[in-house]
Amino acid sequence: MSRIKLLLDVVEDLRSLADSLQAVATVFAENEPEDSVAVEEPAPQPPTISLESLRARLGEISRAGYTAAIHDLIQKYGATHLSTVDPKDYDSLLKEAEALANAS
């Protein structure tokens, strides 16, 4: 056999190998397990109460004699004023304030 024929055989074998590798990679990609797929974090739920509604309810509780307790709750959430409380904390802040009002 000539050297050129040998080289052509090697090239053909390499092409065949590449095709086989591509077929194997395709099968693996199609059968990839579910747990290795990136899972997106769920979007944070918006507060179910608006700042205005929260302000109104906290005002009622404050006027009922819980002004200092309401102020302490606001500080507990890392804020100095109600307007600086993180909106994601509105629901839990209201629950705690309601618990204060209902405790007596």
GINORWO-V528829 format. One record per backbone hydrogen bond with DSSP energy under -1.0 kcal/mol. CO is the residue of the C=O (numbers start at 0). NH is the residue of the N-H. E is the energy in kcal/mol with one decimal. If there is no record, write none. Layout:
co->CO nh->NH e->E
co->CO nh->NH e->E
//
This chain:
co->1 nh->5 e->-1.9
co->2 nh->6 e->-2.4
co->3 nh->7 e->-2.4
co->4 nh->8 e->-2.0
co->5 nh->9 e->-2.2
co->6 nh->10 e->-2.4
co->7 nh->11 e->-2.3
co->8 nh->12 e->-2.4
co->9 nh->13 e->-2.4
co->10 nh->14 e->-2.2
co->11 nh->15 e->-2.2
co->12 nh->16 e->-2.5
co->13 nh->17 e->-2.5
co->14 nh->18 e->-2.3
co->15 nh->19 e->-2.2
co->16 nh->20 e->-2.5
co->17 nh->21 e->-2.2
co->18 nh->22 e->-2.1
co->19 nh->23 e->-2.2
co->20 nh->24 e->-2.5
co->21 nh->25 e->-2.2
co->22 nh->26 e->-2.0
co->23 nh->27 e->-2.4
co->24 nh->28 e->-2.3
co->25 nh->29 e->-2.1
co->26 nh->30 e->-1.7
co->33 nh->36 e->-1.5
co->49 nh->53 e->-2.6
co->50 nh->54 e->-2.9
co->51 nh->55 e->-2.3
co->52 nh->56 e->-2.4
co->53 nh->57 e->-2.8
co->54 nh->58 e->-2.0
co->55 nh->59 e->-1.9
co->56 nh->60 e->-2.2
co->57 nh->61 e->-2.6
co->58 nh->62 e->-2.5
co->59 nh->63 e->-1.0
co->60 nh->65 e->-1.2
co->61 nh->64 e->-1.7
co->65 nh->69 e->-2.6
co->66 nh->70 e->-2.4
co->67 nh->71 e->-2.4
co->68 nh->72 e->-2.3
co->69 nh->73 e->-2.4
co->70 nh->74 e->-2.1
co->71 nh->75 e->-2.0
co->72 nh->76 e->-1.3
co->73 nh->78 e->-1.6
co->74 nh->77 e->-2.0
co->80 nh->83 e->-1.5
co->81 nh->84 e->-1.6
co->85 nh->88 e->-2.6
co->86 nh->89 e->-1.3
co->88 nh->92 e->-2.5
co->89 nh->93 e->-2.5
co->90 nh->94 e->-2.2
co->91 nh->95 e->-2.3
co->92 nh->96 e->-2.3
co->93 nh->97 e->-2.9
co->94 nh->98 e->-2.1
co->95 nh->99 e->-1.7
co->96 nh->100 e->-2.1
co->97 nh->101 e->-2.4
co->98 nh->102 e->-1.1
//
